[in-house]
């Protein structure tokens, strides 16, 4: 049984983690440049500082990072790292033909969770 983001059995693992750990794990799957994009900052160097614990992201950025972490981890667990990476960057018809990275940056959490759920439930059409 898949535990889809936003579903009844979804576990938000990131709430138990330090922000620096969340950022490190996201950067392991994506890149610091992509993590910067989804969090709403332009400088990947800032993301690396977050990962080291030298700086703390703003509250809105932390929400985006934790949401992205949980969604990406769910996809990676079910479908593998390559699928998680491709999904995050790909144009998605369920997101108005925009990428999940852009949707997360725009705080479209419900819509992004639904798109991830569609992938995990084999209802992906993009």
N, CA, C and O atoms as a GROMACS GRO file, in nm:
protein
  504
    1UNK      N    1   0.085  -0.119   0.000
    1UNK     CA    2   0.000   0.000   0.000
    1UNK      C    3   0.088   0.124   0.000
    1UNK      O    4   0.178   0.136   0.083
    2UNK      N    5   0.064   0.213  -0.090
    2UNK     CA    6   0.138   0.338  -0.099
    2UNK      C    7   0.082   0.438   0.001
    2UNK      O    8  -0.039   0.450   0.018
    3UNK      N    9   0.171   0.508   0.066
    3UNK     CA   10   0.130   0.613   0.158
    3UNK      C   11   0.150   0.744   0.084
    3UNK      O   12   0.261   0.798   0.082
    4UNK      N   13   0.045   0.795   0.026
    4UNK     CA   14   0.054   0.912  -0.060
    4UNK      C   15   0.055   1.041   0.020
    4UNK      O   16  -0.010   1.050   0.125
    5UNK      N   17   0.129   1.142  -0.027
    5UNK     CA   18   0.130   1.272   0.040
    5UNK      C   19  -0.012   1.326   0.056
    5UNK      O   20  -0.089   1.329  -0.040
    6UNK      N   21  -0.044   1.366   0.174
    6UNK     CA   22  -0.176   1.420   0.200
    6UNK      C   23  -0.281   1.314   0.227
    6UNK      O   24  -0.394   1.347   0.263
    7UNK      N   25  -0.245   1.187   0.209
    7UNK     CA   26  -0.339   1.079   0.235
    7UNK      C   27  -0.349   1.051   0.384
    7UNK      O   28  -0.274   1.108   0.463
    8UNK      N   29  -0.442   0.963   0.423
    8UNK     CA   30  -0.465   0.939   0.565
    8UNK      C   31  -0.347   0.873   0.636
    8UNK      O   32  -0.336   0.885   0.758
    9UNK      N   33  -0.260   0.804   0.564
    9UNK     CA   34  -0.148   0.737   0.628
    9UNK      C   35  -0.015   0.810   0.607
    9UNK      O   36   0.091   0.759   0.643
   10UNK      N   37  -0.020   0.928   0.549
   10UNK     CA   38   0.100   1.007   0.523
   10UNK      C   39   0.167   1.047   0.654
   10UNK      O   40   0.100   1.090   0.748
   11UNK      N   41   0.296   1.033   0.659
   11UNK     CA   42   0.373   1.073   0.775
   11UNK      C   43   0.467   1.186   0.736
   11UNK      O   44   0.549   1.171   0.646
   12UNK      N   45   0.454   1.297   0.802
   12UNK     CA   46   0.539   1.413   0.775
   12UNK      C   47   0.668   1.397   0.856
   12UNK      O   48   0.682   1.455   0.964
   13UNK      N   49   0.760   1.319   0.803
   13UNK     CA   50   0.884   1.288   0.872
   13UNK      C   51   0.965   1.412   0.905
   13UNK      O   52   1.036   1.416   1.005
   14UNK      N   53   0.954   1.514   0.821
   14UNK     CA   54   1.038   1.632   0.838
   14UNK      C   55   1.012   1.708   0.966
   14UNK      O   56   1.098   1.783   1.012
   15UNK      N   57   0.895   1.692   1.027
   15UNK     CA   58   0.867   1.765   1.151
   15UNK      C   59   0.956   1.718   1.265
   15UNK      O   60   0.971   1.788   1.365
   16UNK      N   61   1.014   1.600   1.252
   16UNK     CA   62   1.102   1.546   1.355
   16UNK      C   63   1.249   1.575   1.327
   16UNK      O   64   1.337   1.530   1.401
   17UNK      N   65   1.276   1.651   1.222
   17UNK     CA   66   1.414   1.675   1.178
   17UNK      C   67   1.452   1.822   1.196
   17UNK      O   68   1.367   1.911   1.193
   18UNK      N   69   1.581   1.844   1.214
   18UNK     CA   70   1.635   1.980   1.211
   18UNK      C   71   1.622   2.032   1.068
   18UNK      O   72   1.628   1.954   0.972
   19UNK      N   73   1.606   2.160   1.054
   19UNK     CA   74   1.594   2.220   0.921
   19UNK      C   75   1.717   2.188   0.836
   19UNK      O   76   1.704   2.160   0.717
   20UNK      N   77   1.835   2.190   0.896
   20UNK     CA   78   1.957   2.160   0.821
   20UNK      C   79   1.953   2.019   0.763
   20UNK      O   80   2.000   1.996   0.652
   21UNK      N   81   1.898   1.923   0.838
   21UNK     CA   82   1.886   1.786   0.788
   21UNK      C   83   1.789   1.778   0.670
   21UNK      O   84   1.813   1.708   0.572
   22UNK      N   85   1.678   1.850   0.682
   22UNK     CA   86   1.579   1.853   0.575
   22UNK      C   87   1.644   1.903   0.446
   22UNK      O   88   1.628   1.844   0.340
   23UNK      N   89   1.719   2.012   0.458
   23UNK     CA   90   1.784   2.072   0.342
   23UNK      C   91   1.890   1.977   0.286
   23UNK      O   92   1.900   1.961   0.164
   24UNK      N   93   1.969   1.915   0.373
   24UNK     CA   94   2.072   1.820   0.327
   24UNK      C   95   2.010   1.707   0.246
   24UNK      O   96   2.058   1.673   0.138
   25UNK      N   97   1.902   1.649   0.300
   25UNK     CA   98   1.838   1.538   0.229
   25UNK      C   99   1.777   1.582   0.097
   25UNK      O  100   1.783   1.508  -0.002
   26UNK      N  101   1.718   1.700   0.094
   26UNK     CA  102   1.664   1.752  -0.033
   26UNK      C  103   1.775   1.772  -0.135
   26UNK      O  104   1.760   1.737  -0.252
   27UNK      N  105   1.886   1.829  -0.090
   27UNK     CA  106   2.000   1.853  -0.181
   27UNK      C  107   2.060   1.722  -0.230
   27UNK      O  108   2.114   1.717  -0.341
   28UNK      N  109   2.052   1.615  -0.149
   28UNK     CA  110   2.101   1.485  -0.193
   28UNK      C  111   2.020   1.431  -0.310
   28UNK      O  112   2.074   1.366  -0.399
   29UNK      N  113   1.891   1.459  -0.311
   29UNK     CA  114   1.804   1.410  -0.417
   29UNK      C  115   1.801   1.507  -0.534
   29UNK      O  116   1.815   1.467  -0.650
   30UNK      N  117   1.782   1.634  -0.504
   30UNK     CA  118   1.779   1.737  -0.607
   30UNK      C  119   1.918   1.802  -0.611
   30UNK      O  120   2.017   1.731  -0.593
   31UNK      N  121   1.929   1.927  -0.633
   31UNK     CA  122   2.055   2.000  -0.624
   31UNK      C  123   2.030   2.125  -0.541
   31UNK      O  124   1.915   2.162  -0.519
   32UNK      N  125   2.136   2.190  -0.496
   32UNK     CA  126   2.115   2.312  -0.418
   32UNK      C  127   2.047   2.419  -0.504
   32UNK      O  128   1.972   2.502  -0.451
   33UNK      N  129   2.072   2.419  -0.635
   33UNK     CA  130   2.006   2.516  -0.723
   33UNK      C  131   1.855   2.491  -0.730
   33UNK      O  132   1.777   2.586  -0.723
   34UNK      N  133   1.815   2.365  -0.743
   34UNK     CA  134   1.672   2.333  -0.747
   34UNK      C  135   1.605   2.357  -0.612
   34UNK      O  136   1.491   2.403  -0.606
   35UNK      N  137   1.676   2.326  -0.504
   35UNK     CA  138   1.622   2.351  -0.370
   35UNK      C  139   1.604   2.501  -0.348
   35UNK      O  140   1.506   2.544  -0.287
   36UNK      N  141   1.699   2.580  -0.397
   36UNK     CA  142   1.684   2.726  -0.389
   36UNK      C  143   1.559   2.769  -0.463
   36UNK      O  144   1.481   2.850  -0.414
   37UNK      N  145   1.539   2.714  -0.582
   37UNK     CA  146   1.422   2.749  -0.662
   37UNK      C  147   1.291   2.717  -0.594
   37UNK      O  148   1.199   2.799  -0.595
   38UNK      N  149   1.280   2.600  -0.536
   38UNK     CA  150   1.153   2.563  -0.473
   38UNK      C  151   1.130   2.637  -0.342
   38UNK      O  152   1.015   2.655  -0.301
   39UNK      N  153   1.238   2.680  -0.276
   39UNK     CA  154   1.222   2.750  -0.149
   39UNK      C  155   1.197   2.899  -0.167
   39UNK      O  156   1.153   2.967  -0.074
   40UNK      N  157   1.225   2.950  -0.288
   40UNK     CA  158   1.198   3.090  -0.315
   40UNK      C  159   1.318   3.181  -0.302
   40UNK      O  160   1.303   3.303  -0.295
   41UNK      N  161   1.439   3.125  -0.300
   41UNK     CA  162   1.560   3.208  -0.297
   41UNK      C  163   1.636   3.189  -0.428
   41UNK      O  164   1.618   3.088  -0.497
   42UNK      N  165   1.719   3.286  -0.461
   42UNK     CA  166   1.792   3.280  -0.588
   42UNK      C  167   1.931   3.219  -0.574
   42UNK      O  168   1.984   3.164  -0.671
   43UNK      N  169   1.990   3.227  -0.457
   43UNK     CA  170   2.130   3.190  -0.437
   43UNK      C  171   2.143   3.048  -0.381
   43UNK      O  172   2.105   3.025  -0.266
   44UNK      N  173   2.196   2.954  -0.459
   44UNK     CA  174   2.220   2.819  -0.407
   44UNK      C  175   2.318   2.818  -0.290
   44UNK      O  176   2.317   2.725  -0.209
   45UNK      N  177   2.403   2.920  -0.282
   45UNK     CA  178   2.495   2.930  -0.168
   45UNK      C  179   2.421   2.945  -0.037
   45UNK      O  180   2.466   2.895   0.067
   46UNK      N  181   2.309   3.012  -0.041
   46UNK     CA  182   2.227   3.027   0.079
   46UNK      C  183   2.174   2.890   0.123
   46UNK      O  184   2.168   2.861   0.242
   47UNK      N  185   2.135   2.808   0.028
   47UNK     CA  186   2.086   2.673   0.058
   47UNK      C  187   2.197   2.591   0.124
   47UNK      O  188   2.171   2.518   0.219
   48UNK      N  189   2.318   2.603   0.074
   48UNK     CA  190   2.430   2.529   0.134
   48UNK      C  191   2.454   2.575   0.277
   48UNK      O  192   2.491   2.494   0.362
   49UNK      N  193   2.435   2.704   0.305
   49UNK     CA  194   2.447   2.754   0.443
   49UNK      C  195   2.337   2.697   0.531
   49UNK      O  196   2.361   2.665   0.648
   50UNK      N  197   2.217   2.684   0.477
   50UNK     CA  198   2.108   2.621   0.553
   50UNK      C  199   2.144   2.476   0.585
   50UNK      O  200   2.123   2.429   0.696
   51UNK      N  201   2.199   2.406   0.486
   51UNK     CA  202   2.234   2.265   0.504
   51UNK      C  203   2.342   2.247   0.611
   51UNK      O  204   2.342   2.147   0.683
   52UNK      N  205   2.432   2.342   0.620
   52UNK     CA  206   2.537   2.336   0.724
   52UNK      C  207   2.487   2.384   0.859
   52UNK      O  208   2.553   2.361   0.961
   53UNK      N  209   2.373   2.450   0.862
   53UNK     CA  210   2.321   2.505   0.986
   53UNK      C  211   2.376   2.643   1.017
   53UNK      O  212   2.358   2.692   1.128
   54UNK      N  213   2.444   2.706   0.921
   54UNK     CA  214   2.501   2.840   0.941
   54UNK      C  215   2.394   2.949   0.935
   54UNK      O  216   2.410   3.055   0.996
   55UNK      N  217   2.286   2.925   0.863
   55UNK     CA  218   2.174   3.018   0.849
   55UNK      C  219   2.043   2.942   0.863
   55UNK      O  220   2.038   2.822   0.839
   56UNK      N  221   1.940   3.012   0.903
   56UNK     CA  222   1.806   2.954   0.907
   56UNK      C  223   1.720   3.017   0.797
   56UNK      O  224   1.722   3.139   0.781
   57UNK      N  225   1.647   2.936   0.723
   57UNK     CA  226   1.556   2.992   0.624
   57UNK      C  227   1.440   3.064   0.692
   57UNK      O  228   1.410   3.040   0.809
   58UNK      N  229   1.376   3.152   0.617
   58UNK     CA  230   1.256   3.219   0.668
   58UNK      C  231   1.147   3.114   0.694
   58UNK      O  232   1.156   3.001   0.647
   59UNK      N  233   1.047   3.153   0.768
   59UNK     CA  234   0.937   3.060   0.797
   59UNK      C  235   0.868   3.010   0.670
   59UNK      O  236   0.844   2.890   0.657
   60UNK      N  237   0.835   3.099   0.574
   60UNK     CA  238   0.774   3.048   0.450
   60UNK      C  239   0.865   2.950   0.376
   60UNK      O  240   0.819   2.850   0.321
   61UNK      N  241   0.995   2.979   0.373
   61UNK     CA  242   1.089   2.888   0.307
   61UNK      C  243   1.095   2.755   0.380
   61UNK      O  244   1.102   2.650   0.316
   62UNK      N  245   1.092   2.758   0.513
   62UNK     CA  246   1.093   2.633   0.590
   62UNK      C  247   0.970   2.548   0.558
   62UNK      O  248   0.981   2.426   0.546
   63UNK      N  249   0.855   2.612   0.546
   63UNK     CA  250   0.734   2.537   0.511
   63UNK      C  251   0.750   2.470   0.375
   63UNK      O  252   0.714   2.353   0.358
   64UNK      N  253   0.803   2.543   0.279
   64UNK     CA  254   0.823   2.486   0.145
   64UNK      C  255   0.923   2.371   0.149
   64UNK      O  256   0.902   2.267   0.087
   65UNK      N  257   1.032   2.390   0.223
   65UNK     CA  258   1.135   2.288   0.233
   65UNK      C  259   1.082   2.160   0.296
   65UNK      O  260   1.106   2.050   0.246
   66UNK      N  261   1.010   2.174   0.406
   66UNK     CA  262   0.956   2.056   0.475
   66UNK      C  263   0.851   1.984   0.390
   66UNK      O  264   0.848   1.861   0.384
   67UNK      N  265   0.766   2.061   0.325
   67UNK     CA  266   0.667   2.000   0.236
   67UNK      C  267   0.737   1.926   0.122
   67UNK      O  268   0.706   1.810   0.095
   68UNK      N  269   0.831   1.993   0.056
   68UNK     CA  270   0.903   1.931  -0.055
   68UNK      C  271   0.975   1.805  -0.009
   68UNK      O  272   0.973   1.704  -0.078
   69UNK      N  273   1.038   1.811   0.106
   69UNK     CA  274   1.110   1.695   0.160
   69UNK      C  275   1.016   1.576   0.173
   69UNK      O  276   1.046   1.466   0.127
   70UNK      N  277   0.902   1.598   0.236
   70UNK     CA  278   0.810   1.487   0.260
   70UNK      C  279   0.756   1.428   0.130
   70UNK      O  280   0.746   1.307   0.117
   71UNK      N  281   0.721   1.514   0.036
   71UNK     CA  282   0.668   1.466  -0.092
   71UNK      C  283   0.776   1.391  -0.170
   71UNK      O  284   0.752   1.281  -0.219
   72UNK      N  285   0.894   1.449  -0.180
   72UNK     CA  286   1.003   1.386  -0.254
   72UNK      C  287   1.042   1.253  -0.190
   72UNK      O  288   1.067   1.156  -0.261
   73UNK      N  289   1.047   1.248  -0.058
   73UNK     CA  290   1.082   1.124   0.011
   73UNK      C  291   0.977   1.015  -0.014
   73UNK      O  292   1.012   0.898  -0.032
   74UNK      N  293   0.851   1.052  -0.014
   74UNK     CA  294   0.744   0.954  -0.042
   74UNK      C  295   0.761   0.897  -0.183
   74UNK      O  296   0.751   0.776  -0.203
   75UNK      N  297   0.787   0.985  -0.279
   75UNK     CA  298   0.804   0.939  -0.417
   75UNK      C  299   0.930   0.855  -0.430
   75UNK      O  300   0.928   0.750  -0.494
   76UNK      N  301   1.038   0.900  -0.369
   76UNK     CA  302   1.163   0.824  -0.376
   76UNK      C  303   1.147   0.686  -0.313
   76UNK      O  304   1.197   0.587  -0.367
   77UNK      N  305   1.079   0.678  -0.200
   77UNK     CA  306   1.058   0.549  -0.134
   77UNK      C  307   0.978   0.452  -0.220
   77UNK      O  308   1.007   0.333  -0.224
   78UNK      N  309   0.879   0.504  -0.289
   78UNK     CA  310   0.790   0.419  -0.369
   78UNK      C  311   0.842   0.391  -0.509
   78UNK      O  312   0.826   0.280  -0.561
   79UNK      N  313   0.905   0.491  -0.572
   79UNK     CA  314   0.939   0.481  -0.713
   79UNK      C  315   1.089   0.491  -0.744
   79UNK      O  316   1.131   0.463  -0.856
   80UNK      N  317   1.168   0.531  -0.646
   80UNK     CA  318   1.311   0.545  -0.667
   80UNK      C  319   1.354   0.690  -0.686
   80UNK      O  320   1.272   0.777  -0.715
   81UNK      N  321   1.483   0.712  -0.670
   81UNK     CA  322   1.539   0.846  -0.676
   81UNK      C  323   1.521   0.912  -0.812
   81UNK      O  324   1.484   1.029  -0.821
   82UNK      N  325   1.547   0.837  -0.919
   82UNK     CA  326   1.537   0.897  -1.053
   82UNK      C  327   1.396   0.946  -1.083
   82UNK      O  328   1.378   1.052  -1.143
   83UNK      N  329   1.298   0.870  -1.041
   83UNK     CA  330   1.159   0.912  -1.063
   83UNK      C  331   1.129   1.037  -0.981
   83UNK      O  332   1.066   1.130  -1.030
   84UNK      N  333   1.176   1.039  -0.856
   84UNK     CA  334   1.153   1.157  -0.771
   84UNK      C  335   1.218   1.281  -0.832
   84UNK      O  336   1.157   1.388  -0.834
   85UNK      N  337   1.339   1.267  -0.882
   85UNK     CA  338   1.408   1.380  -0.945
   85UNK      C  339   1.334   1.427  -1.070
   85UNK      O  340   1.309   1.546  -1.088
   86UNK      N  341   1.298   1.331  -1.155
   86UNK     CA  342   1.229   1.366  -1.280
   86UNK      C  343   1.094   1.431  -1.251
   86UNK      O  344   1.058   1.530  -1.314
   87UNK      N  345   1.020   1.375  -1.156
   87UNK     CA  346   0.888   1.430  -1.122
   87UNK      C  347   0.900   1.574  -1.075
   87UNK      O  348   0.822   1.659  -1.116
   88UNK      N  349   0.997   1.603  -0.989
   88UNK     CA  350   1.013   1.738  -0.932
   88UNK      C  351   1.039   1.842  -1.040
   88UNK      O  352   0.994   1.957  -1.027
   89UNK      N  353   1.109   1.805  -1.146
   89UNK     CA  354   1.149   1.901  -1.248
   89UNK      C  355   1.058   1.904  -1.370
   89UNK      O  356   1.063   1.998  -1.449
   90UNK      N  357   0.976   1.801  -1.387
   90UNK     CA  358   0.897   1.787  -1.510
   90UNK      C  359   0.773   1.875  -1.511
   90UNK      O  360   0.717   1.909  -1.406
   91UNK      N  361   0.733   1.910  -1.630
   91UNK     CA  362   0.606   1.981  -1.650
   91UNK      C  363   0.495   1.882  -1.617
   91UNK      O  364   0.497   1.768  -1.662
   92UNK      N  365   0.399   1.927  -1.538
   92UNK     CA  366   0.295   1.837  -1.489
   92UNK      C  367   0.157   1.894  -1.525
   92UNK      O  368   0.123   2.004  -1.483
   93UNK      N  369   0.078   1.820  -1.602
   93UNK     CA  370  -0.053   1.872  -1.641
   93UNK      C  371  -0.145   1.897  -1.521
   93UNK      O  372  -0.234   1.982  -1.529
   94UNK      N  373  -0.125   1.826  -1.412
   94UNK     CA  374  -0.208   1.847  -1.292
   94UNK      C  375  -0.171   1.976  -1.220
   94UNK      O  376  -0.241   2.019  -1.128
   95UNK      N  377  -0.062   2.037  -1.262
   95UNK     CA  378  -0.017   2.163  -1.202
   95UNK      C  379  -0.023   2.276  -1.304
   95UNK      O  380   0.056   2.371  -1.298
   96UNK      N  381  -0.115   2.267  -1.397
   96UNK     CA  382  -0.128   2.370  -1.499
   96UNK      C  383  -0.009   2.375  -1.593
   96UNK      O  384   0.029   2.482  -1.639
   97UNK      N  385   0.049   2.260  -1.620
   97UNK     CA  386   0.166   2.248  -1.706
   97UNK      C  387   0.286   2.326  -1.653
   97UNK      O  388   0.361   2.388  -1.728
   98UNK      N  389   0.300   2.322  -1.522
   98UNK     CA  390   0.418   2.379  -1.456
   98UNK      C  391   0.483   2.268  -1.374
   98UNK      O  392   0.423   2.163  -1.353
   99UNK      N  393   0.605   2.291  -1.330
   99UNK     CA  394   0.676   2.189  -1.254
   99UNK      C  395   0.635   2.192  -1.106
   99UNK      O  396   0.591   2.295  -1.056
  100UNK      N  397   0.648   2.078  -1.038
  100UNK     CA  398   0.626   2.077  -0.894
  100UNK      C  399   0.716   2.177  -0.820
  100UNK      O  400   0.675   2.235  -0.720
  101UNK      N  401   0.838   2.197  -0.868
  101UNK     CA  402   0.928   2.294  -0.804
  101UNK      C  403   0.864   2.432  -0.805
  101UNK      O  404   0.864   2.501  -0.703
  102UNK      N  405   0.811   2.472  -0.918
  102UNK     CA  406   0.746   2.604  -0.926
  102UNK      C  407   0.620   2.608  -0.840
  102UNK      O  408   0.595   2.708  -0.772
  103UNK      N  409   0.542   2.502  -0.843
  103UNK     CA  410   0.418   2.499  -0.764
  103UNK      C  411   0.448   2.510  -0.615
  103UNK      O  412   0.377   2.578  -0.542
  104UNK      N  413   0.553   2.443  -0.570
  104UNK     CA  414   0.591   2.452  -0.427
  104UNK      C  415   0.636   2.593  -0.394
  104UNK      O  416   0.597   2.648  -0.291
  105UNK      N  417   0.717   2.653  -0.481
  105UNK     CA  418   0.762   2.791  -0.459
  105UNK      C  419   0.643   2.886  -0.446
  105UNK      O  420   0.649   2.984  -0.371
  106UNK      N  421   0.535   2.857  -0.518
  106UNK     CA  422   0.414   2.940  -0.514
  106UNK      C  423   0.317   2.897  -0.404
  106UNK      O  424   0.204   2.944  -0.399
  107UNK      N  425   0.362   2.809  -0.315
  107UNK     CA  426   0.281   2.762  -0.200
  107UNK      C  427   0.153   2.690  -0.243
  107UNK      O  428   0.051   2.699  -0.174
  108UNK      N  429   0.159   2.620  -0.353
  108UNK     CA  430   0.044   2.543  -0.401
  108UNK      C  431   0.054   2.400  -0.348
  108UNK      O  432   0.066   2.304  -0.424
  109UNK      N  433   0.050   2.389  -0.216
  109UNK     CA  434   0.076   2.262  -0.149
  109UNK      C  435  -0.030   2.156  -0.178
  109UNK      O  436   0.004   2.042  -0.209
  110UNK      N  437  -0.155   2.192  -0.168
  110UNK     CA  438  -0.263   2.096  -0.190
  110UNK      C  439  -0.259   2.041  -0.332
  110UNK      O  440  -0.271   1.920  -0.354
  111UNK      N  441  -0.241   2.129  -0.425
  111UNK     CA  442  -0.236   2.090  -0.567
  111UNK      C  443  -0.115   2.000  -0.594
  111UNK      O  444  -0.125   1.902  -0.668
  112UNK      N  445  -0.001   2.034  -0.534
  112UNK     CA  446   0.120   1.955  -0.554
  112UNK      C  447   0.106   1.818  -0.489
  112UNK      O  448   0.148   1.718  -0.546
  113UNK      N  449   0.047   1.814  -0.370
  113UNK     CA  450   0.025   1.685  -0.303
  113UNK      C  451  -0.067   1.596  -0.387
  113UNK      O  452  -0.045   1.476  -0.395
  114UNK      N  453  -0.168   1.656  -0.448
  114UNK     CA  454  -0.259   1.578  -0.533
  114UNK      C  455  -0.185   1.524  -0.655
  114UNK      O  456  -0.210   1.411  -0.697
  115UNK      N  457  -0.095   1.602  -0.712
  115UNK     CA  458  -0.017   1.557  -0.827
  115UNK      C  459   0.076   1.442  -0.787
  115UNK      O  460   0.092   1.346  -0.862
  116UNK      N  461   0.136   1.452  -0.670
  116UNK     CA  462   0.223   1.344  -0.621
  116UNK      C  463   0.140   1.220  -0.592
  116UNK      O  464   0.182   1.108  -0.624
  117UNK      N  465   0.024   1.239  -0.533
  117UNK     CA  466  -0.065   1.126  -0.502
  117UNK      C  467  -0.104   1.054  -0.631
  117UNK      O  468  -0.110   0.931  -0.634
  118UNK      N  469  -0.130   1.129  -0.738
  118UNK     CA  470  -0.165   1.068  -0.866
  118UNK      C  471  -0.050   0.981  -0.917
  118UNK      O  472  -0.074   0.872  -0.969
  119UNK      N  473   0.071   1.029  -0.903
  119UNK     CA  474   0.187   0.950  -0.945
  119UNK      C  475   0.196   0.822  -0.863
  119UNK      O  476   0.216   0.714  -0.918
  120UNK      N  477   0.181   0.834  -0.732
  120UNK     CA  478   0.196   0.719  -0.644
  120UNK      C  479   0.081   0.620  -0.655
  120UNK      O  480   0.097   0.503  -0.624
  121UNK      N  481  -0.033   0.667  -0.700
  121UNK     CA  482  -0.149   0.579  -0.717
  121UNK      C  483  -0.163   0.532  -0.862
  121UNK      O  484  -0.268   0.482  -0.902
  122UNK      N  485  -0.057   0.549  -0.940
  122UNK     CA  486  -0.054   0.507  -1.080
  122UNK      C  487  -0.162   0.573  -1.165
  122UNK      O  488  -0.212   0.514  -1.260
  123UNK      N  489  -0.198   0.694  -1.129
  123UNK     CA  490  -0.295   0.769  -1.208
  123UNK      C  491  -0.225   0.884  -1.280
  123UNK      O  492  -0.290   0.981  -1.320
  124UNK      N  493  -0.094   0.874  -1.295
  124UNK     CA  494  -0.016   0.982  -1.354
  124UNK      C  495  -0.046   0.993  -1.502
  124UNK      O  496  -0.043   0.894  -1.574
  125UNK      N  497  -0.075   1.113  -1.546
  125UNK     CA  498  -0.106   1.133  -1.688
  125UNK      C  499  -0.014   1.236  -1.752
  125UNK      O  500  -0.049   1.296  -1.854
  126UNK      N  501   0.102   1.257  -1.693
  126UNK     CA  502   0.192   1.356  -1.750
  126UNK      C  503   0.326   1.302  -1.759
  126UNK      O  504   0.417   1.371  -1.805
   0.00000   0.00000   0.00000
